[in-house]
Amino acid sequence: MRSLYAHLGATSAGSLLSSPKLKSYSTAILPPVIQAVPCSIATPNWSLSAPSTSNEPYKTRGQLETTVTDLQKQLTLVCQHVVVRDQIIEQANATMVFQNMGLKRMNEALYQKEEKGTADRAKLFKGKAQCLSSDEFYDAVRELEEGRKSKAADKEAKKIERARKKVLQAELDTEWAEMKERHVKAVETWSVECSKLVGEGARKKDLPAKPKLGKKPKLPVVEEEDTDEEEEEGDA
């Protein structure tokens, strides 16, 4: 966290978390920093961690004390390595978090810049001075207004169509439930009739066929070509 606070404090734009939406982004992204354990810290003798392969069945007290002393020295070096590596990992994580915040703000700035060109005023003025009483400007305003009305009409038409399909789907669901209910009753009647015929000595191949449920009713699929033809006929 200290490394992250240090990165935030070093920015000229202030805190990236509390700053308002950016119109531009000028703060440079932190470059990656490749760090390693400094050479001033000796590398531990990792071979001491492996089981001893000595064939000596017995060690003197002096030998054991020497081994313990060596292990303590190497463990001290290992602790130093762990502390340094933890600091390196902490700084790397803080750098990545800071870079991610900067990239998010840069993405916002780019998005605002891209969306700026799609605004109505941008379409009307196109970044230049315009004569508000000219025919060209009037035509542009009328075109925008017609576009808004067209989008609103399309939106309303889609809303009505969704409501219509919802009602039709509810009717089809009710019809499907009734079909399944009738099928259950038909199967029960068929089962009773078959049992009766078998009791009278009828052969299985002579029994009536089991009633079929039938296909589930679905909404008709309207193809785009048919829709286009209907629109052309309506226009004609």
C-alpha positions as CSV (number, residue, x, y, z in Angstrom):
1,M,0.0,0.0,0.0
2,R,2.9,2.4,0.7
3,S,4.2,1.9,-2.8
4,L,0.7,2.5,-4.3
5,Y,0.3,5.7,-2.2
6,A,3.8,6.8,-3.4
7,H,2.7,6.3,-7.1
8,L,-0.5,8.3,-6.5
9,G,1.3,11.1,-4.8
10,A,3.8,11.4,-7.6
11,T,1.1,12.1,-10.2
12,S,0.6,15.7,-11.4
13,A,-3.1,15.1,-12.0
14,G,-3.8,14.2,-8.4
15,S,-5.7,11.1,-7.3
16,L,-7.0,9.0,-10.2
17,L,-9.7,7.6,-7.9
18,S,-11.3,11.0,-7.0
19,S,-10.6,13.1,-10.1
20,P,-13.5,14.0,-12.3
21,K,-14.0,12.5,-15.8
22,L,-11.1,13.4,-18.0
23,K,-11.4,15.2,-21.3
24,S,-7.8,14.3,-22.0
25,Y,-5.1,12.1,-20.4
26,S,-1.6,13.5,-20.0
27,T,-0.3,11.4,-17.0
28,A,2.3,8.9,-18.3
29,I,1.7,5.3,-17.5
30,L,4.4,3.9,-15.2
31,P,6.9,1.7,-17.1
32,P,7.4,-1.8,-15.9
33,V,10.3,-2.2,-13.4
34,I,12.2,-5.5,-13.5
35,Q,13.7,-6.2,-10.1
36,A,15.7,-9.0,-8.6
37,V,17.4,-9.8,-5.3
38,P,20.5,-7.6,-5.1
39,C,23.9,-9.2,-5.5
40,S,24.9,-7.9,-2.1
41,I,22.8,-10.6,-0.5
42,A,24.6,-13.9,-0.8
43,T,22.8,-16.9,-2.3
44,P,22.0,-19.5,0.3
45,N,23.6,-23.0,0.1
46,W,20.4,-24.8,-1.0
47,S,22.2,-28.1,-0.9
48,L,22.0,-28.2,2.9
49,S,18.2,-28.7,2.5
50,A,18.7,-32.0,0.8
51,P,19.0,-35.2,3.0
52,S,22.6,-36.2,3.8
53,T,24.1,-38.9,1.7
54,S,26.9,-39.6,4.0
55,N,27.5,-43.3,5.0
56,E,28.9,-42.3,8.4
57,P,26.7,-44.0,11.0
58,Y,27.8,-41.6,13.7
59,K,28.8,-37.9,14.0
60,T,30.7,-36.3,16.8
61,R,29.3,-33.4,18.8
62,G,31.6,-31.0,17.1
63,Q,30.4,-32.1,13.6
64,L,26.8,-31.7,14.7
65,E,27.5,-28.2,16.1
66,T,29.2,-27.2,12.9
67,T,26.2,-28.5,10.9
68,V,23.8,-26.5,13.1
69,T,25.9,-23.4,12.8
70,D,25.9,-23.7,9.0
71,L,22.2,-24.2,8.9
72,Q,21.6,-21.1,11.0
73,K,23.7,-19.0,8.7
74,Q,22.0,-20.3,5.6
75,L,18.6,-19.8,7.2
76,T,19.5,-16.2,7.9
77,L,20.3,-15.7,4.2
78,V,17.0,-17.4,3.3
79,C,15.1,-15.0,5.5
80,Q,16.8,-12.0,3.9
81,H,15.9,-13.4,0.4
82,V,12.2,-13.8,1.5
83,V,12.0,-10.3,2.9
84,V,13.5,-8.8,-0.3
85,R,11.3,-10.8,-2.6
86,D,8.2,-9.9,-0.7
87,Q,9.1,-6.2,-1.1
88,I,9.7,-6.7,-4.8
89,I,6.3,-8.5,-5.2
90,E,4.5,-5.8,-3.3
91,Q,6.0,-3.0,-5.4
92,A,5.2,-4.9,-8.6
93,N,1.6,-5.4,-7.5
94,A,1.3,-1.7,-6.6
95,T,2.7,-0.7,-10.0
96,M,0.2,-3.0,-11.8
97,V,-2.7,-1.5,-9.8
98,F,-1.6,2.0,-10.6
99,Q,-1.2,1.1,-14.3
100,N,-4.6,-0.4,-14.4
101,M,-6.2,2.8,-12.9
102,G,-4.4,4.9,-15.5
103,L,-5.4,2.7,-18.4
104,K,-9.0,2.8,-17.2
105,R,-9.0,6.6,-17.2
106,M,-7.3,6.7,-20.5
107,N,-10.0,4.4,-21.9
108,E,-12.6,6.8,-20.5
109,A,-10.9,9.7,-22.2
110,L,-10.7,7.9,-25.5
111,Y,-14.4,6.9,-25.2
112,Q,-15.4,10.5,-24.5
113,K,-13.4,11.6,-27.5
114,E,-15.0,9.0,-29.8
115,E,-18.5,9.8,-28.5
116,K,-18.0,13.5,-28.9
117,G,-18.3,13.3,-32.7
118,T,-21.7,11.6,-32.5
119,A,-23.5,14.4,-30.6
120,D,-26.2,16.4,-32.4
121,R,-24.3,19.7,-32.1
122,A,-21.2,18.0,-33.5
123,K,-23.2,16.8,-36.5
124,L,-24.7,20.3,-37.0
125,F,-21.6,22.4,-36.7
126,K,-19.0,19.8,-37.7
127,G,-16.3,21.8,-35.8
128,K,-16.8,24.9,-37.9
129,A,-18.8,28.1,-37.8
130,Q,-22.2,27.8,-39.4
131,C,-24.8,30.3,-40.6
132,L,-27.9,29.5,-38.6
133,S,-30.2,31.0,-41.2
134,S,-28.8,29.1,-44.2
135,D,-30.7,26.5,-46.0
136,E,-28.0,23.9,-45.4
137,F,-28.2,24.4,-41.6
138,Y,-32.0,24.2,-41.7
139,D,-31.8,21.0,-43.7
140,A,-29.4,19.5,-41.2
141,V,-31.6,20.4,-38.3
142,R,-34.6,18.9,-40.1
143,E,-32.7,15.8,-40.9
144,L,-31.7,15.3,-37.3
145,E,-35.2,15.9,-36.1
146,E,-36.6,13.4,-38.6
147,G,-33.9,10.9,-37.4
148,R,-35.0,11.3,-33.8
149,K,-38.7,10.8,-34.8
150,S,-37.8,7.8,-36.8
151,K,-35.8,6.2,-34.0
152,A,-38.7,6.9,-31.6
153,A,-41.2,5.4,-34.0
154,D,-39.0,2.3,-34.4
155,K,-38.6,2.0,-30.7
156,E,-42.4,2.2,-30.2
157,A,-43.1,-0.3,-33.0
158,K,-40.6,-2.8,-31.4
159,K,-42.3,-2.3,-28.1
160,I,-45.7,-3.0,-29.5
161,E,-44.4,-6.0,-31.4
162,R,-42.8,-7.4,-28.2
163,A,-46.1,-6.9,-26.3
164,R,-48.0,-8.7,-29.2
165,K,-45.6,-11.6,-29.2
166,K,-45.9,-11.9,-25.4
167,V,-49.7,-12.2,-25.6
168,L,-49.4,-14.7,-28.4
169,Q,-46.9,-16.7,-26.5
170,A,-49.1,-16.8,-23.4
171,E,-52.0,-18.1,-25.6
172,L,-49.7,-20.8,-27.1
173,D,-48.5,-21.8,-23.6
174,T,-52.2,-22.2,-22.5
175,E,-52.9,-24.2,-25.6
176,W,-49.9,-26.4,-25.0
177,A,-51.0,-27.0,-21.4
178,E,-54.4,-28.0,-22.6
179,M,-52.9,-30.3,-25.2
180,K,-50.8,-32.1,-22.6
181,E,-53.8,-32.4,-20.3
182,R,-56.0,-33.9,-23.1
183,H,-53.1,-36.3,-24.0
184,V,-52.8,-37.6,-20.5
185,K,-56.6,-38.3,-20.4
186,A,-56.4,-40.0,-23.9
187,V,-53.5,-42.2,-22.7
188,E,-55.4,-43.2,-19.6
189,T,-58.5,-44.1,-21.7
190,W,-56.2,-46.0,-24.2
191,S,-54.6,-47.9,-21.4
192,V,-57.9,-49.0,-19.9
193,E,-59.2,-50.0,-23.3
194,C,-56.0,-52.0,-24.1
195,S,-56.2,-53.8,-20.7
196,K,-59.8,-54.7,-21.5
197,L,-59.0,-56.0,-25.0
198,V,-56.0,-58.0,-23.6
199,G,-58.3,-59.5,-21.0
200,E,-60.7,-60.5,-23.8
201,G,-57.9,-62.3,-25.6
202,A,-56.8,-59.7,-28.2
203,R,-53.3,-59.8,-29.5
204,K,-50.9,-56.9,-28.9
205,K,-50.5,-56.2,-32.5
206,D,-54.2,-55.8,-32.8
207,L,-54.4,-53.2,-30.0
208,P,-55.1,-49.6,-31.0
209,A,-52.1,-47.3,-31.3
210,K,-51.1,-45.1,-28.4
211,P,-52.3,-41.5,-28.7
212,K,-49.6,-39.0,-29.7
213,L,-49.1,-35.7,-28.1
214,G,-48.3,-33.7,-31.2
215,K,-45.9,-30.9,-31.7
216,K,-45.7,-27.9,-29.4
217,P,-47.2,-24.8,-31.0
218,K,-44.7,-22.1,-31.7
219,L,-44.9,-18.5,-32.9
220,P,-44.6,-18.2,-36.6
221,V,-41.2,-17.2,-37.9
222,V,-41.4,-14.2,-40.1
223,E,-38.6,-14.1,-42.7
224,E,-37.0,-10.8,-43.6
225,E,-37.8,-11.3,-47.3
226,D,-41.5,-11.6,-46.6
227,T,-41.4,-8.5,-44.4
228,D,-39.6,-6.5,-47.2
229,E,-42.2,-7.7,-49.7
230,E,-45.1,-6.6,-47.4
231,E,-43.5,-3.2,-47.0
232,E,-43.1,-2.8,-50.8
233,E,-46.8,-3.8,-51.3
234,G,-47.8,-1.3,-48.6
235,D,-45.8,1.4,-50.3
236,A,-47.3,0.6,-53.7
